[in-house]
Structures are given as C-alpha cells and as structure tokens.
Amino acid sequence: MIIINCGIRDVTTGDNVRVMVPANIYECELHDDVFVGPFVEIQRGCVIGRGSRVQSHTFICENVSLGANISKCHNQHWRGES
C-alpha cells in the first residue's frame, strides 16, 4: 500500500485567504479574500477568484477556474469552467 499525504501544498495565495482543515488543496491559486471550508478538494491548475467561497464537502477537479465572488455550496462537484 502506498499512502500519499497531501493536505495543503504548492498553493499560491492572495491576501486574507482562509482555509478550514481538513482540506486537500494542491498546485492551485486562491486569490484575495477566498474562503475554503472543511472537507474540500481543489486540484492542480485550479484558480479560485477573489472573494469566492468554497463551502464544505466541495470537489473541484483539475484546471477549473471560478470567477470573483462565486459561492460553491455543500457537496457540489465541478468539472467545468464557470
């Protein structure tokens, strides 16, 4: 068995970014004033725009860009661009 610990790594952040743990966030960008709730996964290549809120239990897969002031709610799964 191979166990890969990820957590939060290689994330570019703006000012006043808040992340609740546990979260799995890697190789992405979180712009100013972004909030990320617990049990969220944001994969590589994603960009979360200024003032956006990614609520708990949200999955955002590779290369998705969310604009400014977007709110993704509980248990939403995103595969495309908004």
PDB file of N, CA, C and O in Angstrom:
ATOM      1  N   MET A   1       0.850  -1.174   0.000  1.00  0.00           N
ATOM      2  CA  MET A   1       0.000   0.000   0.000  1.00  0.00           C
ATOM      3  C   MET A   1       0.894   1.235   0.000  1.00  0.00           C
ATOM      4  O   MET A   1       1.898   1.294   0.710  1.00  0.00           O
ATOM      5  N   ILE A   2       0.509   2.221  -0.811  1.00  0.00           N
ATOM      6  CA  ILE A   2       1.200   3.496  -0.842  1.00  0.00           C
ATOM      7  C   ILE A   2       0.251   4.545  -0.280  1.00  0.00           C
ATOM      8  O   ILE A   2      -0.871   4.696  -0.762  1.00  0.00           O
ATOM      9  N   ILE A   3       0.697   5.262   0.731  1.00  0.00           N
ATOM     10  CA  ILE A   3      -0.104   6.321   1.331  1.00  0.00           C
ATOM     11  C   ILE A   3       0.481   7.655   0.895  1.00  0.00           C
ATOM     12  O   ILE A   3       1.664   7.925   1.105  1.00  0.00           O
ATOM     13  N   ILE A   4      -0.357   8.486   0.288  1.00  0.00           N
ATOM     14  CA  ILE A   4       0.089   9.790  -0.184  1.00  0.00           C
ATOM     15  C   ILE A   4      -0.587  10.862   0.658  1.00  0.00           C
ATOM     16  O   ILE A   4      -1.795  11.076   0.554  1.00  0.00           O
ATOM     17  N   ASN A   5       0.193  11.528   1.484  1.00  0.00           N
ATOM     18  CA  ASN A   5      -0.335  12.628   2.274  1.00  0.00           C
ATOM     19  C   ASN A   5      -0.277  13.893   1.439  1.00  0.00           C
ATOM     20  O   ASN A   5       0.771  14.234   0.891  1.00  0.00           O
ATOM     21  N   CYS A   6      -1.386  14.582   1.344  1.00  0.00           N
ATOM     22  CA  CYS A   6      -1.399  15.792   0.535  1.00  0.00           C
ATOM     23  C   CYS A   6      -1.659  17.007   1.412  1.00  0.00           C
ATOM     24  O   CYS A   6      -0.775  17.846   1.585  1.00  0.00           O
ATOM     25  N   GLY A   7      -2.839  17.107   1.956  1.00  0.00           N
ATOM     26  CA  GLY A   7      -3.169  18.283   2.749  1.00  0.00           C
ATOM     27  C   GLY A   7      -3.171  19.526   1.894  1.00  0.00           C
ATOM     28  O   GLY A   7      -3.896  19.605   0.903  1.00  0.00           O
ATOM     29  N   ILE A   8      -2.359  20.502   2.275  1.00  0.00           N
ATOM     30  CA  ILE A   8      -2.260  21.753   1.530  1.00  0.00           C
ATOM     31  C   ILE A   8      -0.810  21.910   1.099  1.00  0.00           C
ATOM     32  O   ILE A   8       0.091  22.012   1.932  1.00  0.00           O
ATOM     33  N   ARG A   9      -0.591  21.929  -0.233  1.00  0.00           N
ATOM     34  CA  ARG A   9       0.786  22.075  -0.720  1.00  0.00           C
ATOM     35  C   ARG A   9       0.806  22.776  -2.071  1.00  0.00           C
ATOM     36  O   ARG A   9      -0.109  22.642  -2.883  1.00  0.00           O
ATOM     37  N   ASP A  10       1.872  23.524  -2.280  1.00  0.00           N
ATOM     38  CA  ASP A  10       2.114  24.209  -3.554  1.00  0.00           C
ATOM     39  C   ASP A  10       0.921  25.057  -3.987  1.00  0.00           C
ATOM     40  O   ASP A  10       0.490  25.003  -5.139  1.00  0.00           O
ATOM     41  N   VAL A  11       0.395  25.836  -3.048  1.00  0.00           N
ATOM     42  CA  VAL A  11      -0.753  26.704  -3.318  1.00  0.00           C
ATOM     43  C   VAL A  11      -0.284  28.160  -3.309  1.00  0.00           C
ATOM     44  O   VAL A  11       0.386  28.600  -2.375  1.00  0.00           O
ATOM     45  N   THR A  12      -0.642  28.896  -4.352  1.00  0.00           N
ATOM     46  CA  THR A  12      -0.356  30.325  -4.421  1.00  0.00           C
ATOM     47  C   THR A  12      -1.567  31.057  -3.865  1.00  0.00           C
ATOM     48  O   THR A  12      -2.686  30.859  -4.337  1.00  0.00           O
ATOM     49  N   THR A  13      -1.346  31.908  -2.856  1.00  0.00           N
ATOM     50  CA  THR A  13      -2.477  32.579  -2.214  1.00  0.00           C
ATOM     51  C   THR A  13      -2.328  34.095  -2.243  1.00  0.00           C
ATOM     52  O   THR A  13      -1.224  34.638  -2.212  1.00  0.00           O
ATOM     53  N   GLY A  14      -3.483  34.755  -2.303  1.00  0.00           N
ATOM     54  CA  GLY A  14      -3.532  36.202  -2.156  1.00  0.00           C
ATOM     55  C   GLY A  14      -3.654  36.553  -0.685  1.00  0.00           C
ATOM     56  O   GLY A  14      -3.360  35.735   0.186  1.00  0.00           O
ATOM     57  N   ASP A  15      -4.088  37.770  -0.415  1.00  0.00           N
ATOM     58  CA  ASP A  15      -4.257  38.242   0.955  1.00  0.00           C
ATOM     59  C   ASP A  15      -5.577  37.752   1.542  1.00  0.00           C
ATOM     60  O   ASP A  15      -6.564  37.574   0.827  1.00  0.00           O
ATOM     61  N   ASN A  16      -5.574  37.538   2.854  1.00  0.00           N
ATOM     62  CA  ASN A  16      -6.773  37.217   3.623  1.00  0.00           C
ATOM     63  C   ASN A  16      -7.473  35.939   3.154  1.00  0.00           C
ATOM     64  O   ASN A  16      -8.702  35.871   3.143  1.00  0.00           O
ATOM     65  N   VAL A  17      -6.697  34.941   2.772  1.00  0.00           N
ATOM     66  CA  VAL A  17      -7.249  33.629   2.395  1.00  0.00           C
ATOM     67  C   VAL A  17      -7.418  32.810   3.667  1.00  0.00           C
ATOM     68  O   VAL A  17      -6.515  32.757   4.503  1.00  0.00           O
ATOM     69  N   ARG A  18      -8.586  32.165   3.814  1.00  0.00           N
ATOM     70  CA  ARG A  18      -8.859  31.338   4.992  1.00  0.00           C
ATOM     71  C   ARG A  18      -9.217  29.932   4.539  1.00  0.00           C
ATOM     72  O   ARG A  18     -10.076  29.744   3.677  1.00  0.00           O
ATOM     73  N   VAL A  19      -8.544  28.941   5.131  1.00  0.00           N
ATOM     74  CA  VAL A  19      -8.789  27.536   4.799  1.00  0.00           C
ATOM     75  C   VAL A  19      -9.053  26.780   6.092  1.00  0.00           C
ATOM     76  O   VAL A  19      -8.253  26.824   7.027  1.00  0.00           O
ATOM     77  N   MET A  20     -10.185  26.086   6.131  1.00  0.00           N
ATOM     78  CA  MET A  20     -10.519  25.235   7.274  1.00  0.00           C
ATOM     79  C   MET A  20      -9.970  23.837   6.993  1.00  0.00           C
ATOM     80  O   MET A  20     -10.072  23.342   5.870  1.00  0.00           O
ATOM     81  N   VAL A  21      -9.395  23.209   7.997  1.00  0.00           N
ATOM     82  CA  VAL A  21      -8.890  21.855   7.814  1.00  0.00           C
ATOM     83  C   VAL A  21      -9.881  20.866   8.419  1.00  0.00           C
ATOM     84  O   VAL A  21     -10.599  21.219   9.355  1.00  0.00           O
ATOM     85  N   PRO A  22      -9.936  19.654   7.916  1.00  0.00           N
ATOM     86  CA  PRO A  22      -9.072  19.105   6.881  1.00  0.00           C
ATOM     87  C   PRO A  22      -9.494  19.579   5.486  1.00  0.00           C
ATOM     88  O   PRO A  22     -10.676  19.779   5.209  1.00  0.00           O
ATOM     89  N   ALA A  23      -8.498  19.751   4.627  1.00  0.00           N
ATOM     90  CA  ALA A  23      -8.725  20.104   3.228  1.00  0.00           C
ATOM     91  C   ALA A  23      -7.598  19.498   2.405  1.00  0.00           C
ATOM     92  O   ALA A  23      -6.487  19.314   2.901  1.00  0.00           O
ATOM     93  N   ASN A  24      -7.883  19.192   1.163  1.00  0.00           N
ATOM     94  CA  ASN A  24      -6.899  18.635   0.239  1.00  0.00           C
ATOM     95  C   ASN A  24      -6.793  19.618  -0.927  1.00  0.00           C
ATOM     96  O   ASN A  24      -7.602  19.589  -1.855  1.00  0.00           O
ATOM     97  N   ILE A  25      -5.789  20.483  -0.864  1.00  0.00           N
ATOM     98  CA  ILE A  25      -5.647  21.573  -1.830  1.00  0.00           C
ATOM     99  C   ILE A  25      -4.205  21.559  -2.322  1.00  0.00           C
ATOM    100  O   ILE A  25      -3.269  21.616  -1.525  1.00  0.00           O
ATOM    101  N   TYR A  26      -4.032  21.482  -3.642  1.00  0.00           N
ATOM    102  CA  TYR A  26      -2.659  21.401  -4.148  1.00  0.00           C
ATOM    103  C   TYR A  26      -2.524  21.986  -5.549  1.00  0.00           C
ATOM    104  O   TYR A  26      -3.416  21.875  -6.390  1.00  0.00           O
ATOM    105  N   GLU A  27      -1.359  22.619  -5.764  1.00  0.00           N
ATOM    106  CA  GLU A  27      -0.949  23.135  -7.072  1.00  0.00           C
ATOM    107  C   GLU A  27      -2.026  23.998  -7.726  1.00  0.00           C
ATOM    108  O   GLU A  27      -2.359  23.805  -8.895  1.00  0.00           O
ATOM    109  N   CYS A  28      -2.570  24.956  -6.959  1.00  0.00           N
ATOM    110  CA  CYS A  28      -3.642  25.821  -7.462  1.00  0.00           C
ATOM    111  C   CYS A  28      -3.425  27.246  -6.964  1.00  0.00           C
ATOM    112  O   CYS A  28      -2.464  27.524  -6.247  1.00  0.00           O
ATOM    113  N   GLU A  29      -4.332  28.149  -7.354  1.00  0.00           N
ATOM    114  CA  GLU A  29      -4.272  29.547  -6.934  1.00  0.00           C
ATOM    115  C   GLU A  29      -5.554  29.932  -6.208  1.00  0.00           C
ATOM    116  O   GLU A  29      -6.656  29.646  -6.676  1.00  0.00           O
ATOM    117  N   LEU A  30      -5.397  30.577  -5.068  1.00  0.00           N
ATOM    118  CA  LEU A  30      -6.522  31.125  -4.315  1.00  0.00           C
ATOM    119  C   LEU A  30      -6.290  32.628  -4.222  1.00  0.00           C
ATOM    120  O   LEU A  30      -5.345  33.064  -3.565  1.00  0.00           O
ATOM    121  N   HIS A  31      -7.127  33.419  -4.860  1.00  0.00           N
ATOM    122  CA  HIS A  31      -6.935  34.865  -4.891  1.00  0.00           C
ATOM    123  C   HIS A  31      -7.388  35.508  -3.582  1.00  0.00           C
ATOM    124  O   HIS A  31      -7.855  34.810  -2.681  1.00  0.00           O
ATOM    125  N   ASP A  32      -7.258  36.818  -3.469  1.00  0.00           N
ATOM    126  CA  ASP A  32      -7.577  37.553  -2.240  1.00  0.00           C
ATOM    127  C   ASP A  32      -8.972  37.223  -1.711  1.00  0.00           C
ATOM    128  O   ASP A  32      -9.920  37.038  -2.474  1.00  0.00           O
ATOM    129  N   ASP A  33      -9.068  37.155  -0.385  1.00  0.00           N
ATOM    130  CA  ASP A  33     -10.344  37.034   0.329  1.00  0.00           C
ATOM    131  C   ASP A  33     -11.126  35.762   0.014  1.00  0.00           C
ATOM    132  O   ASP A  33     -12.353  35.754   0.109  1.00  0.00           O
ATOM    133  N   VAL A  34     -10.437  34.694  -0.356  1.00  0.00           N
ATOM    134  CA  VAL A  34     -11.090  33.406  -0.612  1.00  0.00           C
ATOM    135  C   VAL A  34     -11.269  32.665   0.709  1.00  0.00           C
ATOM    136  O   VAL A  34     -10.397  32.701   1.578  1.00  0.00           O
ATOM    137  N   PHE A  35     -12.407  31.994   0.847  1.00  0.00           N
ATOM    138  CA  PHE A  35     -12.674  31.124   1.993  1.00  0.00           C
ATOM    139  C   PHE A  35     -12.863  29.703   1.480  1.00  0.00           C
ATOM    140  O   PHE A  35     -13.603  29.470   0.524  1.00  0.00           O
ATOM    141  N   VAL A  36     -12.183  28.749   2.128  1.00  0.00           N
ATOM    142  CA  VAL A  36     -12.326  27.330   1.793  1.00  0.00           C
ATOM    143  C   VAL A  36     -12.757  26.599   3.058  1.00  0.00           C
ATOM    144  O   VAL A  36     -12.060  26.634   4.073  1.00  0.00           O
ATOM    145  N   GLY A  37     -13.905  25.938   2.993  1.00  0.00           N
ATOM    146  CA  GLY A  37     -14.427  25.200   4.135  1.00  0.00           C
ATOM    147  C   GLY A  37     -13.752  23.846   4.311  1.00  0.00           C
ATOM    148  O   GLY A  37     -12.903  23.469   3.503  1.00  0.00           O
ATOM    149  N   PRO A  38     -14.121  23.108   5.361  1.00  0.00           N
ATOM    150  CA  PRO A  38     -13.519  21.804   5.617  1.00  0.00           C
ATOM    151  C   PRO A  38     -14.000  20.744   4.629  1.00  0.00           C
ATOM    152  O   PRO A  38     -15.066  20.865   4.026  1.00  0.00           O
ATOM    153  N   PHE A  39     -13.194  19.716   4.483  1.00  0.00           N
ATOM    154  CA  PHE A  39     -13.504  18.564   3.624  1.00  0.00           C
ATOM    155  C   PHE A  39     -13.665  18.970   2.157  1.00  0.00           C
ATOM    156  O   PHE A  39     -14.533  18.457   1.451  1.00  0.00           O
ATOM    157  N   VAL A  40     -12.822  19.893   1.714  1.00  0.00           N
ATOM    158  CA  VAL A  40     -12.819  20.374   0.331  1.00  0.00           C
ATOM    159  C   VAL A  40     -11.595  19.816  -0.375  1.00  0.00           C
ATOM    160  O   VAL A  40     -10.527  19.688   0.224  1.00  0.00           O
ATOM    161  N   GLU A  41     -11.756  19.482  -1.663  1.00  0.00           N
ATOM    162  CA  GLU A  41     -10.603  19.157  -2.503  1.00  0.00           C
ATOM    163  C   GLU A  41     -10.586  20.110  -3.684  1.00  0.00           C
ATOM    164  O   GLU A  41     -11.570  20.240  -4.412  1.00  0.00           O
ATOM    165  N   ILE A  42      -9.443  20.781  -3.864  1.00  0.00           N
ATOM    166  CA  ILE A  42      -9.204  21.638  -5.023  1.00  0.00           C
ATOM    167  C   ILE A  42      -7.927  21.123  -5.671  1.00  0.00           C
ATOM    168  O   ILE A  42      -6.863  21.130  -5.053  1.00  0.00           O
ATOM    169  N   GLN A  43      -8.037  20.677  -6.921  1.00  0.00           N
ATOM    170  CA  GLN A  43      -6.916  20.014  -7.580  1.00  0.00           C
ATOM    171  C   GLN A  43      -6.033  20.979  -8.369  1.00  0.00           C
ATOM    172  O   GLN A  43      -6.320  22.172  -8.468  1.00  0.00           O
ATOM    173  N   ARG A  44      -4.963  20.437  -8.921  1.00  0.00           N
ATOM    174  CA  ARG A  44      -3.945  21.221  -9.638  1.00  0.00           C
ATOM    175  C   ARG A  44      -4.535  22.004 -10.800  1.00  0.00           C
ATOM    176  O   ARG A  44      -5.446  21.554 -11.495  1.00  0.00           O
ATOM    177  N   GLY A  45      -3.980  23.188 -10.979  1.00  0.00           N
ATOM    178  CA  GLY A  45      -4.371  24.026 -12.100  1.00  0.00           C
ATOM    179  C   GLY A  45      -5.620  24.855 -11.890  1.00  0.00           C
ATOM    180  O   GLY A  45      -5.998  25.631 -12.768  1.00  0.00           O
ATOM    181  N   CYS A  46      -6.269  24.709 -10.746  1.00  0.00           N
ATOM    182  CA  CYS A  46      -7.490  25.486 -10.485  1.00  0.00           C
ATOM    183  C   CYS A  46      -7.147  26.912 -10.059  1.00  0.00           C
ATOM    184  O   CYS A  46      -6.100  27.166  -9.464  1.00  0.00           O
ATOM    185  N   VAL A  47      -8.047  27.828 -10.377  1.00  0.00           N
ATOM    186  CA  VAL A  47      -7.930  29.216  -9.945  1.00  0.00           C
ATOM    187  C   VAL A  47      -9.257  29.598  -9.302  1.00  0.00           C
ATOM    188  O   VAL A  47     -10.313  29.496  -9.926  1.00  0.00           O
ATOM    189  N   ILE A  48      -9.193  30.036  -8.053  1.00  0.00           N
ATOM    190  CA  ILE A  48     -10.387  30.463  -7.329  1.00  0.00           C
ATOM    191  C   ILE A  48     -10.307  31.982  -7.193  1.00  0.00           C
ATOM    192  O   ILE A  48      -9.394  32.512  -6.560  1.00  0.00           O
ATOM    193  N   GLY A  49     -11.278  32.678  -7.795  1.00  0.00           N
ATOM    194  CA  GLY A  49     -11.253  34.135  -7.886  1.00  0.00           C
ATOM    195  C   GLY A  49     -11.499  34.853  -6.573  1.00  0.00           C
ATOM    196  O   GLY A  49     -12.019  34.287  -5.612  1.00  0.00           O
ATOM    197  N   ARG A  50     -11.116  36.097  -6.565  1.00  0.00           N
ATOM    198  CA  ARG A  50     -11.207  36.978  -5.400  1.00  0.00           C
ATOM    199  C   ARG A  50     -12.608  36.950  -4.779  1.00  0.00           C
ATOM    200  O   ARG A  50     -13.617  37.055  -5.477  1.00  0.00           O
ATOM    201  N   GLY A  51     -12.642  36.806  -3.448  1.00  0.00           N
ATOM    202  CA  GLY A  51     -13.892  36.872  -2.702  1.00  0.00           C
ATOM    203  C   GLY A  51     -14.787  35.650  -2.817  1.00  0.00           C
ATOM    204  O   GLY A  51     -15.915  35.661  -2.325  1.00  0.00           O
ATOM    205  N   SER A  52     -14.298  34.593  -3.463  1.00  0.00           N
ATOM    206  CA  SER A  52     -15.125  33.392  -3.627  1.00  0.00           C
ATOM    207  C   SER A  52     -15.123  32.557  -2.360  1.00  0.00           C
ATOM    208  O   SER A  52     -14.198  32.626  -1.550  1.00  0.00           O
ATOM    209  N   ARG A  53     -16.191  31.758  -2.202  1.00  0.00           N
ATOM    210  CA  ARG A  53     -16.342  30.874  -1.044  1.00  0.00           C
ATOM    211  C   ARG A  53     -16.568  29.457  -1.546  1.00  0.00           C
ATOM    212  O   ARG A  53     -17.507  29.189  -2.296  1.00  0.00           O
ATOM    213  N   VAL A  54     -15.698  28.563  -1.122  1.00  0.00           N
ATOM    214  CA  VAL A  54     -15.840  27.148  -1.463  1.00  0.00           C
ATOM    215  C   VAL A  54     -16.256  26.459  -0.166  1.00  0.00           C
ATOM    216  O   VAL A  54     -15.438  26.266   0.733  1.00  0.00           O
ATOM    217  N   GLN A  55     -17.526  26.092  -0.077  1.00  0.00           N
ATOM    218  CA  GLN A  55     -18.085  25.553   1.157  1.00  0.00           C
ATOM    219  C   GLN A  55     -17.699  24.085   1.354  1.00  0.00           C
ATOM    220  O   GLN A  55     -17.131  23.463   0.456  1.00  0.00           O
ATOM    221  N   SER A  56     -18.003  23.550   2.504  1.00  0.00           N
ATOM    222  CA  SER A  56     -17.597  22.196   2.885  1.00  0.00           C
ATOM    223  C   SER A  56     -18.061  21.134   1.890  1.00  0.00           C
ATOM    224  O   SER A  56     -19.089  21.274   1.229  1.00  0.00           O
ATOM    225  N   HIS A  57     -17.270  20.073   1.811  1.00  0.00           N
ATOM    226  CA  HIS A  57     -17.569  18.888   1.006  1.00  0.00           C
ATOM    227  C   HIS A  57     -17.656  19.177  -0.494  1.00  0.00           C
ATOM    228  O   HIS A  57     -18.379  18.491  -1.217  1.00  0.00           O
ATOM    229  N   THR A  58     -16.925  20.182  -0.960  1.00  0.00           N
ATOM    230  CA  THR A  58     -16.921  20.531  -2.382  1.00  0.00           C
ATOM    231  C   THR A  58     -15.676  19.950  -3.039  1.00  0.00           C
ATOM    232  O   THR A  58     -14.585  19.987  -2.470  1.00  0.00           O
ATOM    233  N   PHE A  59     -15.850  19.416  -4.236  1.00  0.00           N
ATOM    234  CA  PHE A  59     -14.752  18.855  -5.030  1.00  0.00           C
ATOM    235  C   PHE A  59     -14.633  19.661  -6.316  1.00  0.00           C
ATOM    236  O   PHE A  59     -15.594  19.765  -7.080  1.00  0.00           O
ATOM    237  N   ILE A  60     -13.455  20.232  -6.556  1.00  0.00           N
ATOM    238  CA  ILE A  60     -13.202  20.981  -7.791  1.00  0.00           C
ATOM    239  C   ILE A  60     -12.018  20.312  -8.476  1.00  0.00           C
ATOM    240  O   ILE A  60     -10.889  20.383  -7.990  1.00  0.00           O
ATOM    241  N   CYS A  61     -12.284  19.655  -9.619  1.00  0.00           N
ATOM    242  CA  CYS A  61     -11.203  18.900 -10.259  1.00  0.00           C
ATOM    243  C   CYS A  61     -10.336  19.780 -11.149  1.00  0.00           C
ATOM    244  O   CYS A  61     -10.636  20.954 -11.367  1.00  0.00           O
ATOM    245  N   GLU A  62      -9.272  19.203 -11.653  1.00  0.00           N
ATOM    246  CA  GLU A  62      -8.183  19.900 -12.344  1.00  0.00           C
ATOM    247  C   GLU A  62      -8.627  20.968 -13.331  1.00  0.00           C
ATOM    248  O   GLU A  62      -9.590  20.802 -14.079  1.00  0.00           O
ATOM    249  N   ASN A  63      -7.877  22.083 -13.304  1.00  0.00           N
ATOM    250  CA  ASN A  63      -7.952  23.145 -14.312  1.00  0.00           C
ATOM    251  C   ASN A  63      -9.281  23.892 -14.386  1.00  0.00           C
ATOM    252  O   ASN A  63      -9.614  24.455 -15.429  1.00  0.00           O
ATOM    253  N   VAL A  64     -10.035  23.901 -13.305  1.00  0.00           N
ATOM    254  CA  VAL A  64     -11.284  24.666 -13.256  1.00  0.00           C
ATOM    255  C   VAL A  64     -10.974  26.070 -12.732  1.00  0.00           C
ATOM    256  O   VAL A  64     -10.219  26.225 -11.772  1.00  0.00           O
ATOM    257  N   SER A  65     -11.554  27.080 -13.360  1.00  0.00           N
ATOM    258  CA  SER A  65     -11.407  28.463 -12.903  1.00  0.00           C
ATOM    259  C   SER A  65     -12.762  28.988 -12.455  1.00  0.00           C
ATOM    260  O   SER A  65     -13.745  28.922 -13.194  1.00  0.00           O
ATOM    261  N   LEU A  66     -12.800  29.513 -11.227  1.00  0.00           N
ATOM    262  CA  LEU A  66     -14.005  30.170 -10.726  1.00  0.00           C
ATOM    263  C   LEU A  66     -13.732  31.667 -10.705  1.00  0.00           C
ATOM    264  O   LEU A  66     -12.656  32.093 -10.285  1.00  0.00           O
ATOM    265  N   GLY A  67     -14.683  32.461 -11.149  1.00  0.00           N
ATOM    266  CA  GLY A  67     -14.515  33.911 -11.166  1.00  0.00           C
ATOM    267  C   GLY A  67     -14.600  34.511  -9.771  1.00  0.00           C
ATOM    268  O   GLY A  67     -14.620  33.794  -8.770  1.00  0.00           O
ATOM    269  N   ALA A  68     -14.649  35.822  -9.722  1.00  0.00           N
ATOM    270  CA  ALA A  68     -14.729  36.541  -8.452  1.00  0.00           C
ATOM    271  C   ALA A  68     -16.112  36.384  -7.826  1.00  0.00           C
ATOM    272  O   ALA A  68     -17.128  36.325  -8.519  1.00  0.00           O
ATOM    273  N   ASN A  69     -16.119  36.319  -6.500  1.00  0.00           N
ATOM    274  CA  ASN A  69     -17.355  36.317  -5.703  1.00  0.00           C
ATOM    275  C   ASN A  69     -18.315  35.182  -6.045  1.00  0.00           C
ATOM    276  O   ASN A  69     -19.531  35.370  -6.038  1.00  0.00           O
ATOM    277  N   ILE A  70     -17.773  34.017  -6.342  1.00  0.00           N
ATOM    278  CA  ILE A  70     -18.565  32.817  -6.609  1.00  0.00           C
ATOM    279  C   ILE A  70     -18.716  32.048  -5.295  1.00  0.00           C
ATOM    280  O   ILE A  70     -17.782  31.998  -4.495  1.00  0.00           O
ATOM    281  N   SER A  71     -19.878  31.453  -5.075  1.00  0.00           N
ATOM    282  CA  SER A  71     -20.087  30.613  -3.905  1.00  0.00           C
ATOM    283  C   SER A  71     -20.446  29.208  -4.365  1.00  0.00           C
ATOM    284  O   SER A  71     -21.478  29.002  -5.005  1.00  0.00           O
ATOM    285  N   LYS A  72     -19.594  28.244  -4.037  1.00  0.00           N
ATOM    286  CA  LYS A  72     -19.842  26.835  -4.332  1.00  0.00           C
ATOM    287  C   LYS A  72     -20.273  26.201  -3.026  1.00  0.00           C
ATOM    288  O   LYS A  72     -19.556  26.262  -2.027  1.00  0.00           O
ATOM    289  N   CYS A  73     -21.441  25.594  -3.039  1.00  0.00           N
ATOM    290  CA  CYS A  73     -22.054  25.114  -1.806  1.00  0.00           C
ATOM    291  C   CYS A  73     -21.791  23.641  -1.537  1.00  0.00           C
ATOM    292  O   CYS A  73     -21.232  22.917  -2.361  1.00  0.00           O
ATOM    293  N   HIS A  74     -22.210  23.238  -0.373  1.00  0.00           N
ATOM    294  CA  HIS A  74     -22.042  21.894   0.159  1.00  0.00           C
ATOM    295  C   HIS A  74     -22.307  20.816  -0.890  1.00  0.00           C
ATOM    296  O   HIS A  74     -23.354  20.797  -1.536  1.00  0.00           O
ATOM    297  N   ASN A  75     -21.340  19.928  -1.040  1.00  0.00           N
ATOM    298  CA  ASN A  75     -21.458  18.716  -1.850  1.00  0.00           C
ATOM    299  C   ASN A  75     -21.628  18.970  -3.353  1.00  0.00           C
ATOM    300  O   ASN A  75     -22.182  18.121  -4.052  1.00  0.00           O
ATOM    301  N   GLN A  76     -21.170  20.104  -3.861  1.00  0.00           N
ATOM    302  CA  GLN A  76     -21.177  20.334  -5.308  1.00  0.00           C
ATOM    303  C   GLN A  76     -19.874  19.816  -5.892  1.00  0.00           C
ATOM    304  O   GLN A  76     -18.809  19.993  -5.302  1.00  0.00           O
ATOM    305  N   HIS A  77     -19.958  19.184  -7.037  1.00  0.00           N
ATOM    306  CA  HIS A  77     -18.787  18.640  -7.727  1.00  0.00           C
ATOM    307  C   HIS A  77     -18.666  19.362  -9.060  1.00  0.00           C
ATOM    308  O   HIS A  77     -19.608  19.364  -9.852  1.00  0.00           O
ATOM    309  N   TRP A  78     -17.512  19.976  -9.314  1.00  0.00           N
ATOM    310  CA  TRP A  78     -17.326  20.774 -10.529  1.00  0.00           C
ATOM    311  C   TRP A  78     -16.291  20.155 -11.426  1.00  0.00           C
ATOM    312  O   TRP A  78     -15.215  19.770 -10.970  1.00  0.00           O
ATOM    313  N   ARG A  79     -16.609  20.054 -12.708  1.00  0.00           N
ATOM    314  CA  ARG A  79     -15.675  19.532 -13.699  1.00  0.00           C
ATOM    315  C   ARG A  79     -15.428  20.522 -14.823  1.00  0.00           C
ATOM    316  O   ARG A  79     -14.529  20.315 -15.639  1.00  0.00           O
ATOM    317  N   GLY A  80     -16.202  21.584 -14.880  1.00  0.00           N
ATOM    318  CA  GLY A  80     -16.068  22.532 -15.982  1.00  0.00           C
ATOM    319  C   GLY A  80     -15.764  23.921 -15.499  1.00  0.00           C
ATOM    320  O   GLY A  80     -15.615  24.166 -14.302  1.00  0.00           O
ATOM    321  N   GLU A  81     -15.675  24.820 -16.439  1.00  0.00           N
ATOM    322  CA  GLU A  81     -15.356  26.202 -16.134  1.00  0.00           C
ATOM    323  C   GLU A  81     -16.632  26.972 -15.840  1.00  0.00           C
ATOM    324  O   GLU A  81     -17.665  26.728 -16.463  1.00  0.00           O
ATOM    325  N   SER A  82     -16.564  27.903 -14.892  1.00  0.00           N
ATOM    326  CA  SER A  82     -17.742  28.725 -14.603  1.00  0.00           C
ATOM    327  C   SER A  82     -17.540  30.114 -15.144  1.00  0.00           C
ATOM    328  O   SER A  82     -18.419  30.964 -15.004  1.00  0.00           O
TER     329      SER A  82
END
